[in-house]
Amino acid sequence: MRQLAVLLVIVPFVVSFLDSDSKRSDMKDYTSNAALVEDQYLVGDWDGDGKDNIAVRRGGSIQMDFNFDGNYDKEQAYGYGNSEDKYIVGDWDGDGRDNIAVIRWDRILMDFNFDGSHDKEQAYGNGLSTHKLYYEDEYLAGDWDGDGKDNIAVRRNDAILMDINFSGGHDIGQSYGNGNWEDDYLVGDWDGDGRDNIAVRRGGNVLMDFDFGGGHDKEQAYGWGNSENEYLVGDWDGDGKDNIAVRRGNSILMDFNFDGWHDKEQKFSFSTHSGSSNQIPVEFSINSLIADNTSGTSGDGVRDEVFIKVIGSTPKGHYSERLPRSYYGDDYYEFFNNQAATASNPGSWTNQDAAWMGKPEIWSGVLNNGESARFILLFLEQDNGDLDLIKKIVTLGLAALDTIPGVGSYLKMFEPLVNALPSSSNDDFLGAIGVGLTNENGNLKTTWLTPGDMPLNGEQAARTVNDANDPFAQTWIRAGENSIGFSMAGEESARYRGVASVKILDAFESTEYTKLYLGHTFDQCPEPILKVPTVSNGRYVRISPGSYADISITNNLFKWYCGGDIEWARAPEGTNLIVVSRSNSSTEIRWDCFKWILMK
């Protein structure tokens, strides 16, 4: 492990800008953040009106909405919260109202009347705990025989074993889909015959079976696949047929008629946030960066070592930082020609150790009325240039701000930080962008800045422009985020395109934490089953060959299972998040180790 190196750097300058005003209600917080989110979203007909509604679970508290207004109408305390193996929903007694059940190992404890005590207990399957080697892949709930009562099924790979009478033995067995290779198994009454059936989701396609035949009778394309936070199922309009909804953050987009378009959108705004209604929780991040051509290459695949220097001013004060965030400081994102790094694929943002860093999270915090946050990002390729020249350009750029009405004074605050830059370095320009965020009476005012031409000693060195027609930026704009597409032509032949986004979070989503990379280690597992415990829900996460998972841990010495054998791994001190990935072609396991840290 290398020693920690603190780099306090960054440079600002602007020539052109884009200004926009966005009310909180116009900004949709579709993607969830890494902490302080809901423990679980649930779907059920809580009041017996024939329509399914949303509930959120926070620990052992379930808050149920009856009428799509985003305010909870019933709150129930049930179970032990995240120490339960699973929370599920069903109409256990046939009274027309759905209730909660918790699964503890192989025991299903069902509440009938919202009183927080179980009225029926059923033992079924092998459980979700690791007390047994052979545990169930998943527990499902549905009305399999049309008697008006929901029952339990267990899924073992692609086999679904359904109980119809609470006897603990399966009465209907169905083989469907590709088992654990599917993205999702879903349950719903797709054709309105009174019986629930299985569907599998593959990306954005949902394949629905109507008759337990094991083949799909309807296929629907809906949503963005695995980039959605979650797929949910419910009878949203009371027509007797279940339909799909996608959840993007705390917004649920419900389809009524299988046409692939949402007919109702509900913003689930239940919140324990006690601050002023004029407070705005905000996240600023880079959603994509694409290398059209790397420096000094013409398609020969030579790698660029790209890092981002950030200079920021927030309500907490000024700061400067280098991304990616690493304990030992000297780190970068690796890019090859025609490589795209995206928000939906954390493995596309890799550092010099090939660790999965995820998209660059610049800042997340709360702005009170009248408060502002301002950031300028400099994209550089290391080991090629001279920062002393950049410093001179920055000074000239700041002076030029006085010629732009309203912008010069807006960014003059950065001028003292320019003088603190080191006199020299070995980094080349790719480009730069900036953003200013201000809470004006509960409305977020967003100003984007692009620097245009950046000459060195009179010669063109780099250029960044606002790319208003960038299709990636349009995608995020349609998703409700205030986004800008930008194109960078750097020194030598480097050409990059990117998208930066500002997202208003709901209060319970807001977090000021991010990941600090601590290092990585390797292990071997020749077995198909690899299980690792996670503290987020008390469950063991199963990682198949060729896949990965994010796992929270409480101790840097943690156990894992290779087949039925207990193994141990040791992460660097301070690790509380690991990204475990398995090779498709070998027995190798890679543990990338991170620590949650408070953002500036």
C-alpha positions as CSV (number, residue, x, y, z in Angstrom):
1,M,0.0,0.0,0.0
2,R,1.4,3.4,-1.0
3,Q,1.6,6.3,1.4
4,L,-1.2,8.9,1.4
5,A,-0.4,11.9,-0.8
6,V,-2.6,14.9,-0.4
7,L,-3.0,17.0,-3.6
8,L,-4.6,20.4,-3.3
9,V,-5.1,21.6,-6.9
10,I,-7.6,22.9,-9.4
11,V,-8.1,25.7,-11.9
12,P,-11.1,27.7,-13.1
13,F,-12.0,29.8,-16.1
14,V,-15.0,30.4,-18.3
15,V,-16.0,32.0,-21.6
16,S,-19.5,30.8,-22.3
17,F,-22.4,29.8,-20.0
18,L,-25.9,28.3,-19.9
19,D,-28.4,29.5,-17.3
20,S,-31.5,27.7,-16.2
21,D,-34.0,27.9,-13.4
22,S,-35.6,24.7,-12.0
23,K,-38.3,24.3,-9.4
24,R,-38.0,21.4,-7.1
25,S,-41.2,19.8,-8.4
26,D,-39.7,19.9,-11.9
27,M,-36.5,18.0,-11.0
28,K,-37.1,14.3,-10.7
29,D,-34.8,12.3,-8.4
30,Y,-34.7,9.1,-10.4
31,T,-31.6,7.4,-9.2
32,S,-30.9,6.6,-5.6
33,N,-27.8,7.5,-3.7
34,A,-25.6,5.3,-1.7
35,A,-26.9,6.0,1.8
36,L,-29.9,7.1,3.7
37,V,-32.3,5.6,1.2
38,E,-35.4,3.5,1.9
39,D,-34.7,0.0,3.0
40,Q,-37.4,-1.4,0.7
41,Y,-40.3,-0.4,-1.5
42,L,-43.4,-2.6,-1.3
43,V,-46.6,-3.0,-3.3
44,G,-50.0,-4.0,-2.0
45,D,-53.7,-3.2,-1.9
46,W,-53.6,-1.9,1.7
47,D,-57.3,-0.7,1.9
48,G,-59.1,-3.2,-0.2
49,D,-60.2,-0.8,-2.9
50,G,-58.9,-3.0,-5.7
51,K,-55.9,-0.9,-6.6
52,D,-52.4,-1.5,-5.5
53,N,-50.4,1.2,-3.9
54,I,-46.8,1.9,-2.7
55,A,-45.4,1.5,0.8
56,V,-41.9,2.2,2.0
57,R,-40.1,0.2,4.7
58,R,-37.7,2.0,7.0
59,G,-36.2,-0.5,9.3
60,G,-39.3,-2.2,11.0
61,S,-41.7,0.6,10.0
62,I,-43.9,0.3,6.9
63,Q,-45.6,3.5,5.7
64,M,-48.5,2.8,3.3
65,D,-50.1,5.1,0.8
66,F,-53.7,4.5,-0.2
67,N,-54.4,7.0,-2.9
68,F,-51.2,7.9,-4.9
69,D,-50.8,11.3,-3.2
70,G,-47.3,10.6,-1.8
71,N,-48.4,10.9,1.8
72,Y,-48.7,7.8,4.0
73,D,-52.2,6.9,5.3
74,K,-51.2,4.0,7.5
75,E,-48.0,3.2,9.4
76,Q,-47.3,-0.3,10.8
77,A,-44.4,-1.5,12.9
78,Y,-43.6,-5.1,12.2
79,G,-40.6,-7.4,12.5
80,Y,-36.9,-6.6,13.3
81,G,-36.2,-4.4,10.3
82,N,-33.1,-5.2,8.3
83,S,-32.2,-8.2,10.5
84,E,-35.1,-10.0,8.9
85,D,-34.2,-12.3,6.0
86,K,-37.0,-10.7,3.9
87,Y,-40.2,-8.7,3.9
88,I,-42.9,-9.8,1.5
89,V,-46.6,-8.8,0.8
90,G,-49.7,-10.9,0.3
91,D,-53.4,-11.2,1.1
92,W,-52.9,-14.1,3.5
93,D,-56.6,-14.4,4.7
94,G,-58.5,-13.5,1.6
95,D,-60.1,-10.3,3.0
96,G,-59.2,-8.3,0.0
97,R,-56.4,-6.4,1.8
98,D,-52.7,-7.1,1.5
99,N,-50.6,-7.5,4.6
100,I,-47.0,-7.9,5.6
101,A,-45.0,-11.0,6.3
102,V,-41.4,-11.5,7.4
103,I,-39.2,-14.5,6.5
104,R,-36.8,-15.8,9.1
105,W,-34.8,-18.6,7.7
106,D,-37.5,-21.0,6.5
107,R,-40.3,-19.5,8.7
108,I,-42.9,-17.1,7.2
109,L,-44.7,-15.0,9.8
110,M,-47.9,-13.4,8.4
111,D,-49.8,-10.6,9.8
112,F,-53.5,-10.4,8.9
113,N,-54.7,-7.1,10.5
114,F,-51.8,-4.5,10.7
115,D,-51.4,-5.0,14.4
116,G,-47.7,-5.9,14.2
117,S,-48.1,-9.5,15.5
118,H,-48.1,-12.6,13.3
119,D,-51.4,-14.4,12.9
120,K,-50.1,-17.4,10.9
121,E,-46.7,-19.0,10.8
122,Q,-45.7,-21.4,8.0
123,A,-42.5,-23.4,7.6
124,Y,-41.6,-23.8,4.0
125,G,-38.5,-24.5,2.0
126,N,-34.9,-24.4,3.0
127,G,-34.9,-20.8,4.1
128,L,-32.8,-17.7,3.2
129,S,-30.3,-18.1,6.0
130,T,-26.9,-19.8,5.8
131,H,-27.6,-22.3,8.5
132,K,-28.1,-24.8,5.7
133,L,-25.8,-25.4,2.7
134,Y,-28.8,-25.6,0.3
135,Y,-30.8,-22.4,0.8
136,E,-33.5,-21.0,-1.5
137,D,-32.6,-18.6,-4.2
138,E,-35.8,-16.6,-3.6
139,Y,-39.2,-16.5,-1.8
140,L,-42.2,-15.3,-3.8
141,A,-45.8,-14.7,-2.9
142,G,-48.9,-15.0,-5.2
143,D,-52.4,-16.4,-5.5
144,W,-51.5,-19.5,-7.4
145,D,-54.9,-21.2,-7.5
146,G,-57.3,-18.2,-7.7
147,D,-58.9,-18.8,-4.2
148,G,-58.3,-15.2,-3.2
149,K,-55.5,-16.0,-0.8
150,D,-51.8,-15.4,-1.5
151,N,-49.4,-18.3,-0.7
152,I,-45.7,-18.8,-0.7
153,A,-43.5,-20.2,-3.5
154,V,-39.8,-20.9,-3.4
155,R,-37.5,-20.5,-6.4
156,R,-34.6,-22.9,-6.8
157,N,-32.7,-21.7,-9.8
158,D,-35.4,-22.0,-12.6
159,A,-37.8,-24.2,-10.6
160,I,-40.7,-22.4,-8.8
161,L,-42.4,-24.6,-6.2
162,M,-45.8,-23.2,-5.2
163,D,-47.8,-24.0,-2.1
164,I,-51.6,-23.3,-2.4
165,N,-52.8,-24.3,1.2
166,F,-50.1,-23.3,3.7
167,S,-49.2,-27.0,4.2
168,G,-45.5,-26.4,3.7
169,G,-45.4,-28.7,0.6
170,H,-45.5,-27.6,-3.0
171,D,-48.7,-28.3,-5.0
172,I,-47.7,-26.7,-8.3
173,G,-44.2,-26.9,-9.7
174,Q,-43.1,-24.9,-12.7
175,S,-39.8,-24.5,-14.6
176,Y,-39.4,-21.1,-16.1
177,G,-36.6,-18.9,-17.4
178,N,-32.9,-19.3,-17.0
179,G,-32.8,-19.3,-13.2
180,N,-30.2,-17.1,-11.5
181,W,-29.1,-15.7,-14.9
182,E,-32.4,-13.7,-15.1
183,D,-32.3,-10.1,-14.0
184,D,-35.6,-10.5,-12.0
185,Y,-38.4,-12.9,-11.3
186,L,-41.7,-11.1,-11.0
187,V,-45.2,-12.2,-9.9
188,G,-48.5,-10.9,-11.2
189,D,-52.0,-11.7,-12.6
190,W,-51.1,-10.7,-16.1
191,D,-54.3,-11.7,-17.8
192,G,-56.9,-11.0,-15.1
193,D,-58.0,-14.7,-14.6
194,G,-57.6,-14.4,-10.8
195,R,-54.4,-16.5,-10.6
196,D,-50.9,-15.1,-10.3
197,N,-48.2,-16.2,-12.7
198,I,-44.4,-15.8,-13.1
199,A,-42.6,-13.4,-15.4
200,V,-38.9,-13.0,-15.9
201,R,-37.1,-9.7,-16.7
202,R,-34.2,-9.6,-19.1
203,G,-32.9,-6.1,-19.3
204,G,-35.9,-3.9,-20.3
205,N,-38.0,-6.9,-21.5
206,V,-40.6,-8.6,-19.3
207,L,-41.7,-12.1,-20.4
208,M,-45.0,-13.1,-18.8
209,D,-46.4,-16.6,-18.5
210,F,-50.2,-16.9,-18.3
211,D,-50.8,-20.6,-17.7
212,F,-47.8,-22.2,-15.8
213,G,-46.7,-23.6,-19.2
214,G,-43.1,-22.5,-18.9
215,G,-43.3,-20.4,-22.0
216,H,-44.0,-16.7,-22.2
217,D,-47.5,-15.6,-23.5
218,K,-46.8,-11.9,-23.5
219,E,-43.6,-9.9,-23.8
220,Q,-43.4,-6.2,-22.9
221,A,-40.5,-3.8,-23.3
222,Y,-40.5,-1.2,-20.5
223,G,-38.0,1.0,-18.9
224,W,-34.2,1.1,-19.1
225,G,-33.5,-2.4,-17.8
226,N,-30.9,-2.7,-15.2
227,S,-30.3,1.0,-15.0
228,E,-33.7,1.4,-13.3
229,N,-33.6,1.3,-9.5
230,E,-36.3,-1.4,-9.4
231,Y,-39.1,-3.1,-11.3
232,L,-42.4,-3.3,-9.3
233,V,-45.7,-5.1,-10.1
234,G,-49.2,-4.0,-9.2
235,D,-52.8,-3.5,-10.4
236,W,-52.5,0.3,-10.5
237,D,-55.9,1.0,-12.0
238,G,-58.1,-1.7,-10.5
239,D,-58.9,-3.5,-13.8
240,G,-57.9,-6.9,-12.4
241,K,-54.7,-7.1,-14.3
242,D,-51.2,-6.5,-12.9
243,N,-48.9,-4.3,-14.7
244,I,-45.3,-3.1,-14.5
245,A,-43.9,0.0,-12.9
246,V,-40.3,1.2,-12.8
247,R,-38.8,3.0,-9.8
248,R,-36.3,5.8,-10.4
249,G,-35.3,7.1,-7.0
250,N,-38.5,7.9,-5.3
251,S,-40.5,8.3,-8.5
252,I,-42.7,5.3,-9.6
253,L,-43.8,5.2,-13.2
254,M,-46.8,2.9,-13.6
255,D,-48.0,1.4,-16.9
256,F,-51.7,0.5,-17.1
257,N,-52.0,-1.3,-20.4
258,F,-48.7,-3.1,-21.4
259,D,-47.9,-0.4,-24.1
260,G,-44.5,0.4,-22.6
261,W,-45.4,3.9,-21.6
262,H,-46.2,5.1,-18.1
263,D,-49.8,6.2,-17.4
264,K,-49.3,7.4,-13.9
265,E,-46.2,8.8,-12.1
266,Q,-46.1,9.0,-8.3
267,K,-43.4,10.8,-6.5
268,F,-43.2,9.0,-3.2
269,S,-42.3,11.9,-0.9
270,F,-42.7,10.4,2.6
271,S,-39.8,11.9,4.6
272,T,-38.5,12.1,8.1
273,H,-36.6,15.3,7.0
274,S,-37.4,18.0,9.6
275,G,-35.6,21.0,7.9
276,S,-37.2,24.0,6.2
277,S,-39.3,23.3,3.1
278,N,-36.9,25.6,1.3
279,Q,-34.0,23.3,1.8
280,I,-32.8,21.6,-1.4
281,P,-30.7,18.4,-1.3
282,V,-28.5,18.3,-4.4
283,E,-26.1,15.9,-6.1
284,F,-23.6,16.9,-8.8
285,S,-21.9,14.2,-10.7
286,I,-20.4,13.2,-14.1
287,N,-22.8,10.7,-15.7
288,S,-20.7,9.8,-18.7
289,L,-17.3,10.3,-20.4
290,I,-16.5,9.0,-23.8
291,A,-13.0,8.9,-25.4
292,D,-13.4,9.5,-29.1
293,N,-9.6,9.6,-29.4
294,T,-6.9,9.4,-26.8
295,S,-3.8,11.6,-26.7
296,G,-1.2,10.9,-29.4
297,T,-3.1,8.0,-30.9
298,S,-4.9,7.2,-34.1
299,G,-6.8,4.2,-33.0
300,D,-3.8,2.2,-31.7
301,G,-5.4,1.6,-28.3
302,V,-2.9,3.5,-26.2
303,R,-4.3,4.4,-22.8
304,D,-5.0,7.9,-21.5
305,E,-4.6,8.4,-17.7
306,V,-7.3,10.9,-17.0
307,F,-8.0,12.5,-13.7
308,I,-10.3,15.3,-12.6
309,K,-9.2,18.3,-10.5
310,V,-12.1,19.9,-8.7
311,I,-12.1,23.3,-7.1
312,G,-15.3,24.0,-5.1
313,S,-17.1,26.4,-2.9
314,T,-19.9,25.1,-0.7
315,P,-21.7,26.3,2.4
316,K,-18.9,24.5,4.3
317,G,-16.2,26.5,2.7
318,H,-13.6,26.2,-0.2
319,Y,-11.9,23.0,-1.1
320,S,-9.9,21.3,-3.8
321,E,-9.7,17.7,-4.6
322,R,-8.4,15.1,-7.1
323,L,-10.6,12.4,-8.6
324,P,-10.7,9.4,-8.4
325,R,-10.6,9.5,-4.6
326,S,-7.8,7.3,-3.4
327,Y,-6.1,6.8,-0.1
328,Y,-2.7,7.1,-1.7
329,G,-3.7,10.1,-3.9
330,D,-1.9,9.5,-7.2
331,D,-4.7,7.8,-9.1
332,Y,-6.5,8.2,-12.4
333,Y,-9.3,6.8,-14.7
334,E,-8.0,4.7,-17.5
335,F,-9.4,5.3,-21.0
336,F,-8.8,3.7,-24.4
337,N,-10.0,4.8,-27.8
338,N,-13.8,4.7,-28.2
339,Q,-14.3,3.7,-24.6
340,A,-17.4,4.9,-22.8
341,A,-17.7,5.2,-19.0
342,T,-21.3,5.5,-17.9
343,A,-23.3,6.0,-14.7
344,S,-25.2,2.7,-15.1
345,N,-22.0,0.6,-15.3
346,P,-19.6,1.1,-12.3
347,G,-17.1,-1.2,-14.0
348,S,-16.7,1.2,-16.9
349,W,-15.0,3.7,-14.5
350,T,-11.8,1.9,-13.6
351,N,-8.7,3.4,-11.9
352,Q,-5.1,2.5,-12.4
353,D,-5.6,-0.7,-10.5
354,A,-8.6,-1.6,-12.6
355,A,-10.8,-1.1,-9.6
356,W,-14.5,-0.4,-10.3
357,M,-14.8,3.2,-9.1
358,G,-18.3,4.1,-10.4
359,K,-19.2,7.5,-11.8
360,P,-17.4,10.6,-10.3
361,E,-19.5,12.0,-7.5
362,I,-18.5,15.6,-7.3
363,W,-20.7,16.8,-4.4
364,S,-23.8,15.9,-2.5
365,G,-25.3,18.2,0.1
366,V,-28.1,20.5,1.2
367,L,-28.5,24.1,0.2
368,N,-30.6,26.3,2.5
369,N,-32.5,29.3,1.1
370,G,-29.9,31.8,-0.2
371,E,-27.0,29.4,-0.1
372,S,-24.8,28.5,-3.1
373,A,-22.3,25.9,-4.2
374,R,-19.9,26.4,-7.1
375,F,-17.5,24.0,-8.8
376,I,-15.1,24.0,-11.7
377,L,-13.7,20.7,-13.0
378,L,-10.5,20.4,-14.9
379,F,-10.0,17.2,-16.9
380,L,-6.3,16.4,-17.4
381,E,-4.1,13.6,-18.7
382,Q,-1.1,13.2,-16.4
383,D,2.6,13.3,-17.1
384,N,2.7,15.5,-20.2
385,G,2.4,19.3,-19.5
386,D,3.2,22.3,-17.3
387,L,0.7,23.6,-14.8
388,D,2.5,26.9,-14.6
389,L,1.3,27.8,-18.1
390,I,-2.2,26.7,-17.1
391,K,-2.0,29.0,-14.1
392,K,-1.3,31.9,-16.4
393,I,-4.3,31.0,-18.6
394,V,-6.6,30.7,-15.6
395,T,-5.6,34.2,-14.5
396,L,-6.3,35.6,-18.0
397,G,-9.6,33.7,-18.1
398,L,-10.7,35.1,-14.8
399,A,-9.9,38.6,-16.0
400,A,-11.9,38.0,-19.1
401,L,-15.0,37.2,-16.9
402,D,-15.4,40.9,-16.3
403,T,-16.6,41.2,-20.0
404,I,-19.5,38.8,-19.4
405,P,-22.4,40.5,-17.5
406,G,-23.2,38.8,-14.3
407,V,-20.6,36.1,-14.6
408,G,-17.4,37.9,-13.7
409,S,-18.5,38.7,-10.2
410,Y,-20.1,35.3,-9.9
411,L,-16.8,33.5,-10.1
412,K,-14.4,36.1,-8.8
413,M,-14.4,34.0,-5.5
414,F,-12.1,31.5,-7.2
415,E,-9.3,34.0,-7.9
416,P,-7.5,33.6,-4.6
417,L,-7.4,29.8,-5.1
418,V,-5.6,30.3,-8.5
419,N,-2.7,31.9,-6.7
420,A,-2.4,28.8,-4.5
421,L,-1.8,26.5,-7.4
422,P,1.7,24.8,-7.6
423,S,4.0,26.5,-10.0
424,S,4.6,23.4,-12.1
425,S,3.3,19.9,-12.8
426,N,3.2,17.4,-15.6
427,D,-0.3,17.4,-16.8
428,D,-2.0,18.1,-20.1
429,F,-5.4,19.7,-20.7
430,L,-8.4,17.8,-22.0
431,G,-11.0,20.4,-21.0
432,A,-12.9,22.0,-18.2
433,I,-16.5,22.7,-17.1
434,G,-18.1,24.6,-14.3
435,V,-21.4,24.9,-12.5
436,G,-23.0,27.2,-10.0
437,L,-26.0,26.2,-7.8
438,T,-28.1,28.6,-5.8
439,N,-31.2,28.0,-3.7
440,E,-33.5,30.9,-4.4
441,N,-36.6,30.5,-2.2
442,G,-36.8,26.8,-2.8
443,N,-36.0,26.9,-6.5
444,L,-32.6,25.7,-7.7
445,K,-30.8,28.1,-10.0
446,T,-28.3,26.3,-12.1
447,T,-25.6,28.0,-14.2
448,W,-23.3,25.8,-16.5
449,L,-20.0,27.2,-17.6
450,T,-17.8,26.0,-20.5
451,P,-14.4,27.6,-21.2
452,G,-14.3,27.6,-25.0
453,D,-10.8,28.1,-26.4
454,M,-7.8,27.6,-24.1
455,P,-4.6,28.8,-25.9
456,L,-1.1,28.3,-24.6
457,N,1.3,31.1,-25.6
458,G,-1.0,32.0,-28.5
459,E,-1.4,28.4,-29.8
460,Q,-4.5,26.3,-29.4
461,A,-4.2,23.9,-26.5
462,A,-7.7,22.8,-25.6
463,R,-11.3,23.6,-26.2
464,T,-14.5,22.8,-24.4
465,V,-17.9,23.6,-25.8
466,N,-21.5,23.1,-24.6
467,D,-22.9,20.2,-26.8
468,A,-26.6,20.9,-26.5
469,N,-27.5,18.1,-28.9
470,D,-25.5,15.3,-27.1
471,P,-27.9,12.3,-27.0
472,F,-26.6,11.2,-23.7
473,A,-27.3,14.5,-22.1
474,Q,-30.8,14.5,-23.6
475,T,-31.4,11.1,-22.0
476,W,-30.6,12.5,-18.5
477,I,-32.6,15.6,-19.2
478,R,-35.6,13.4,-20.1
479,A,-35.0,11.6,-16.8
480,G,-35.5,14.9,-15.0
481,E,-31.9,15.9,-14.3
482,N,-30.5,19.3,-15.1
483,S,-27.7,18.1,-17.4
484,I,-25.2,19.5,-19.9
485,G,-23.4,17.7,-22.7
486,F,-19.9,18.9,-23.4
487,S,-17.2,18.1,-25.9
488,M,-13.4,18.5,-25.2
489,A,-10.6,18.7,-27.7
490,G,-7.4,18.5,-25.7
491,E,-3.8,19.0,-26.4
492,E,-2.3,16.7,-29.1
493,S,-5.2,14.7,-30.5
494,A,-7.3,13.9,-27.5
495,R,-11.1,14.2,-28.0
496,Y,-13.6,13.4,-25.3
497,R,-17.4,13.9,-24.8
498,G,-19.1,13.9,-21.5
499,V,-22.3,14.6,-19.6
500,A,-22.5,16.4,-16.2
501,S,-25.8,16.4,-14.2
502,V,-27.3,18.1,-11.2
503,K,-30.1,16.1,-9.5
504,I,-32.4,17.3,-6.8
505,L,-32.8,14.6,-4.2
506,D,-35.6,13.9,-1.9
507,A,-34.7,14.7,1.7
508,F,-34.4,11.1,2.7
509,E,-32.1,10.3,-0.2
510,S,-29.7,13.1,0.5
511,T,-26.3,12.0,1.6
512,E,-22.9,13.7,1.9
513,Y,-20.8,10.5,1.7
514,T,-18.7,9.1,-1.1
515,K,-16.2,6.3,-1.6
516,L,-12.5,6.4,-0.9
517,Y,-10.5,3.7,-2.7
518,L,-8.2,1.8,-0.2
519,G,-6.8,-1.0,-2.4
520,H,-7.6,-4.5,-3.6
521,T,-6.8,-8.2,-2.9
522,F,-7.4,-11.5,-4.6
523,D,-8.7,-15.0,-3.7
524,Q,-9.6,-18.2,-5.5
525,C,-12.8,-20.1,-5.6
526,P,-13.3,-23.1,-7.9
527,E,-16.9,-23.6,-6.9
528,P,-19.9,-22.1,-8.7
529,I,-21.4,-20.9,-5.4
530,L,-19.7,-17.9,-3.8
531,K,-21.5,-16.3,-0.9
532,V,-20.6,-13.2,1.1
533,P,-22.5,-11.7,4.1
534,T,-23.7,-8.1,4.0
535,V,-24.7,-6.0,6.9
536,S,-27.3,-4.0,4.9
537,N,-30.0,-6.7,5.2
538,G,-28.5,-9.6,7.1
539,R,-28.4,-11.7,4.0
540,Y,-25.7,-13.5,2.1
541,V,-25.1,-12.2,-1.4
542,R,-24.4,-14.9,-4.0
543,I,-21.9,-14.0,-6.8
544,S,-21.9,-16.2,-9.9
545,P,-18.8,-16.4,-12.2
546,G,-18.6,-13.4,-14.4
547,S,-20.7,-11.2,-12.1
548,Y,-20.0,-8.7,-9.3
549,A,-21.7,-7.2,-6.2
550,D,-21.4,-4.3,-3.8
551,I,-21.3,-5.6,-0.2
552,S,-21.2,-3.7,3.1
553,I,-19.0,-5.1,5.9
554,T,-18.4,-4.1,9.5
555,N,-14.9,-5.6,10.0
556,N,-12.0,-5.6,7.6
557,L,-11.6,-9.3,8.4
558,F,-14.7,-11.0,7.0
559,K,-15.8,-14.5,6.1
560,W,-17.1,-15.8,2.8
561,Y,-18.2,-19.2,1.5
562,C,-16.7,-21.0,-1.4
563,G,-19.3,-23.8,-2.0
564,G,-19.9,-25.1,1.5
565,D,-16.4,-24.1,2.9
566,I,-15.9,-21.1,5.1
567,E,-13.1,-18.8,4.0
568,W,-11.7,-15.5,5.4
569,A,-10.4,-12.4,3.6
570,R,-8.6,-9.4,5.1
571,A,-9.3,-5.9,3.6
572,P,-7.2,-2.8,4.4
573,E,-8.0,-1.2,7.7
574,G,-11.1,1.0,7.5
575,T,-12.8,-0.9,4.8
576,N,-16.6,-0.9,5.1
577,L,-17.5,-1.5,1.4
578,I,-16.2,-4.1,-0.9
579,V,-16.9,-4.7,-4.6
580,V,-16.4,-8.4,-5.2
581,S,-16.1,-9.6,-8.8
582,R,-15.5,-13.0,-10.3
583,S,-13.8,-14.0,-13.5
584,N,-15.8,-15.9,-16.1
585,S,-12.7,-17.8,-17.3
586,S,-10.8,-18.6,-14.1
587,T,-11.3,-19.2,-10.4
588,E,-10.0,-15.7,-9.4
589,I,-12.0,-13.5,-7.0
590,R,-11.1,-9.8,-6.8
591,W,-12.0,-7.7,-3.7
592,D,-11.9,-4.0,-4.3
593,C,-11.9,-2.2,-1.0
594,F,-13.5,1.2,-0.2
595,K,-14.4,3.3,2.8
596,W,-17.4,5.6,3.0
597,I,-16.1,9.2,3.8
598,L,-17.8,12.5,4.4
599,M,-17.7,14.7,1.3
600,K,-16.3,18.3,1.5
